Amino acid sequence: MTITAPHPRPPVPQPVRAPRRSARRVVALVLGLFLLIGAAGSLATAGVLSWFDDDRRDGDYLTTDETSLDTGGHALAVEEVDLNGLSGDWILGRARLRATSADPDTSVFIGIARADDAKAYLRGVAYTTVEDVDDQETTNTDHIGGAPASTPADADIWIAQTSGPGTQSVTWTPRNGNWTAVIMNADATSGVAVQADVGATVPVFGWVTCALWITGATLGLAGLALVGGGLLSRRRS
């Protein structure tokens, strides 16, 4: 009798398990891509802010375009300059208002006063309230009245003031409260016409821009390291 040996059974295939290394590599690649996207956004924002700073910076001040302001009355008043919550050196820094008389022979006066004090000085005076000095299409409100009782320089209400021919510039450190900027002819005569602009040093602007550059560079380097490490690990595998 012949005994036949049983045929060996073929091996049962075992399920293939993805190595943990592959999962870590995918996570690193995805995280790296997210960091690169964040870096691109941060650097793009910093670039826009830097361009805006270069375009609007006049000396130490971020400055608006010049706007033509005029009135047949005795004063131009930029009222309700509300600085509640925006005072202090860290946000606005120093503020500046400049004005140049349309008549080179006319001396211009610029003063900054509390809104209530300026309103008391202009009570009964023909003047024009101006809104949005930084807008080429300003909104003006005319007030009927006569001439002021005194020249603006004689009024003891200004926290900052300047007067003279040509371009005049007044600077001040913003404080909490409502303030009014008043522009007049120095002799308080009627018919005020000037080219004006406003500006501020805004130190926080530079800090934010610098922080965005640093954040973008840091995220970019981290993202490149993760993506590069993931691709290199895959190539070795």
C-alpha positions, 0 to 999 in steps of 0.5 A, spaced: 500 500 500 502 506 498 501 512 502 501 519 499 503 525 503 498 530 504 499 536 500 501 542 504 496 548 504 497 554 501 499 560 507 493 564 508 494 571 506 495 576 512 492 583 512 497 588 510 497 594 515 499 601 514 506 602 518 505 608 523 510 611 519 506 613 513 500 616 518 505 620 521 508 622 514 501 624 512 499 628 518 506 632 517 505 633 510 497 636 512 500 640 517 505 643 513 501 645 508 496 649 513 502 652 516 504 654 509 497 657 507 497 661 514 504 664 512 502 666 505 496 670 508 500 673 514 506 675 509 501 678 504 497 682 509 504 685 512 506 686 504 499 690 504 500 694 510 507 696 508 505 698 501 500 702 505 505 705 510 510 707 504 504 710 500 501 714 506 507 716 510 509 723 510 515 724 515 513 720 522 505 721 520 500 717 516 497 722 512 490 723 508 490 726 502 489 734 502 482 736 502 479 743 500 475 746 505 472 753 505 466 757 508 463 764 507 463 764 515 468 766 520 471 758 522 471 751 519 470 746 525 471 739 525 467 737 531 466 731 535 473 728 534 471 722 538 477 719 541 474 715 547 478 708 547 483 711 542 487 715 546 494 714 548 501 713 545 501 706 543 495 707 538 494 714 535 501 716 538 501 724 536 496 727 531 497 732 526 492 737 523 495 741 517 492 747 513 494 752 508 490 758 506 488 759 499 490 766 499 498 766 501 497 773 504 492 770 509 495 768 516 491 761 518 489 759 525 488 752 527 486 750 534 484 744 538 479 745 544 474 740 547 468 740 544 464 744 549 469 750 549 469 750 542 462 750 541 461 756 546 467 760 543 463 759 536 456 760 539 452 766 535 458 766 530 457 764 522 461 758 521 461 751 518 461 744 521 466 739 517 465 732 517 470 727 514 476 731 513 479 725 509 474 725 504 474 729 498 466 729 498 466 732 505 459 733 509 458 741 511 453 744 515 453 752 515 451 755 522 448 762 521 451 768 525 456 774 526 463 775 527 466 772 533 467 777 539 475 776 539 480 773 535 482 765 536 488 766 539 485 770 544 481 765 546 483 761 552 481 754 550 486 751 546 490 745 548 494 746 542 494 752 537 498 755 531 497 761 526 501 764 521 502 765 513 503 759 509 502 752 511 501 751 519 501 745 522 498 743 529 500 737 533 497 734 540 497 727 543 490 725 543 486 724 550 479 721 552 473 725 550 470 729 544 474 734 541 473 740 536 479 742 531 477 749 529 480 753 522 480 760 522 483 766 519 488 769 524 484 776 524 477 772 525 475 775 518 470 771 514 471 767 508 476 761 510 479 757 504 484 752 506 487 745 503 487 741 509 490 734 511 490 730 518 495 724 520 497 720 526 504 717 528 500 710 529 506 706 532 501 700 533 501 700 525 508 698 525 508 693 531 502 690 527 506 690 521 513 687 524 509 682 528 506 679 521 512 679 518 515 675 523 509 670 524 509 669 517 516 667 516 516 663 522 510 659 520 513 658 513 519 655 516 516 651 520 511 649 514 517 647 509 520 643 515 514 639 516 513 638 508 520 637 506 521 632 512 515 628 510 517 628 503 524 626 504 521 620 509 517 618 503 523 617 499 527 613 503 521 608 504 
